[in-house]
């Protein structure tokens, strides 16, 4: 029997709009972000996936995206039972949090900022690298709380963040530390991962 894991990055946040490093800072969705969440819900409804469990981070932008998308998909009853956990939060950008990305490039140089943003194992000052997110947070949480449900054949939605979901792609074996740089998680676009007999058989993005 085929079943599904859906990864949903939150819709556009206020600091996405302002081109700031957000990380652990708790910001809300913009009006466009809410529209992206509604569109995600419509696409999930069209795809016909009924979820058994929903997971999210403890951050408002991911929680609100899940709430709007589930309501639009006709599964709003799942939101009060959604499981939130700090381990699914966005990557901590440390001293870069709140800084404008273009101004930061001007100050530190394009190459240095690119390394901080995209290197797998080089962290920005006071923050986390993607390897930290994978090994210290998302992998242990996934193996303890999400994988057992997938192994049962349940359908699961994870509404989270660009880097915690990129971490999921590595954990699932869909990307490697070498390839993950090219893997973008678009705001408000569901990525559907289909399983059969415990194996991943497809990965589909429900973009516009």
PATORBA-267751 format. One record per residue (C-alpha): residue in one letter; x, y, z. Coordinates in steps of 0.02 Angstrom, whole numbers, plus 50000, padded with zeros to 5 digits. Example, Ala and Ser with C-alpha at 12.3 -4.5 7.8 and 13.67 -1.06 7.14 Angstrom:
! residues 2
A506154977550390S506844994750357
END
This chain:
! residues 208
X500005000050000X500685017149951X500785030450086X501515047850098X502635059750191X502325077850141X503595091450178X502885109050180X503965124350205X503025138850284X502345152750174X503275169050154X503665177050322X503915195450361X505795193050372X505815183050209X505025198450133X506315209850215X507745198150159X508345195250337X509155180050417X507725173450524X508265157150608X507535155150783X506705172350780X504825170750785X504015180650645X502285179450567X501725176150390X501445190150267X499825191450170X500725182850026X501285169250147X499485165950198X498995164850015X500405152349986X499775141850132X498015141950059X498685136849890X499645122649972X498055116550053X497125116949888X498495106649805X498475093949945X496595092549930X496755089649743X498105076549776X496865067349887X498045063850032X497215061650201X498435063850344X498545053350501X499795064550591X500445082350577X502105088550646X502795106150652X504105116750738X503665128150883X503775143550770X502265153950720X502605154550534X502605135550519X501125133150637X500045145750545X500505138150377X499945121150440X498325128250510X497855137150348X498385122850233X497455109650334X495875120150337X495975122750149X496265104050123X494705099950224X495705092450367X495645106550493X495185094450632X497005088750633X497705105650684X497255104650870X498165087850877X499705094050783X501335089850872X502545104550889X504365102350935X505915113450948X506955100450854X506015104850693X506415123550706X507365132950574X509255133050582X509985145150710X510895158950615X511725165250774X512505182450757X511755184450582X509965183650647X509005199150597X510335205650477X509885210050299X510695197350182X511265210150054X512025221350188X512885206250263X513645201950093X514255219750077X515075218750248X515835201250246X515945197550059X514895186849944X515995171349964X515985171450155X514095173750165X513855159850037X514905148250146X513885152650301X512245150050208X512645134650104X514115125250178X513565108950256X514765109650403X515295127850426X514205137350549X513945156250553X514625164750710X513625158750860X512445148150753X512175131050677X512765123250515X511605111650421X512555096550487X512105102150664X510265103050615X510335085650537X511315076350671X510875085550832X509025088850804X508075082550654X508795064950635X508545059950818X506785067150817X506335058850653X506975041850707X506105042550875X504425050150828X504095050550641X504925035150564X503935022750672X502325030350605X502945029450426X503445011350454X501615008050502X501055015350336X500325031550403X500205047750302X501175062050383X501305080750354X502815090350419X502585109250413X504265116950452X505685127250379X506895127650234X508365120350329X507465108050441X506615101050285X508245100750188X508905090850335X507455078750310X507965076150128X509705070850186X509025059450322X507875051050196X509325048250077X508565059249942X510015071549950X511805070850011X512885083850099X513645086849926X511995088849831X510935097649961X511565114849907X510525113449749X508945107649838X507765122249866X506225121149975X505035134249905X503895143350025X502155135850029X502525121849905X502165104049965X503445090649923X502625073449918X503705058349956X502845041849916X503285025550004X502915007449958X503474992750064X504595004050167X505495011250016X505375028449938X504665026849762X504415045049711X504695063149760X503535076149684X503435094949709X501675102249699X502235119049632X501175130849530
END
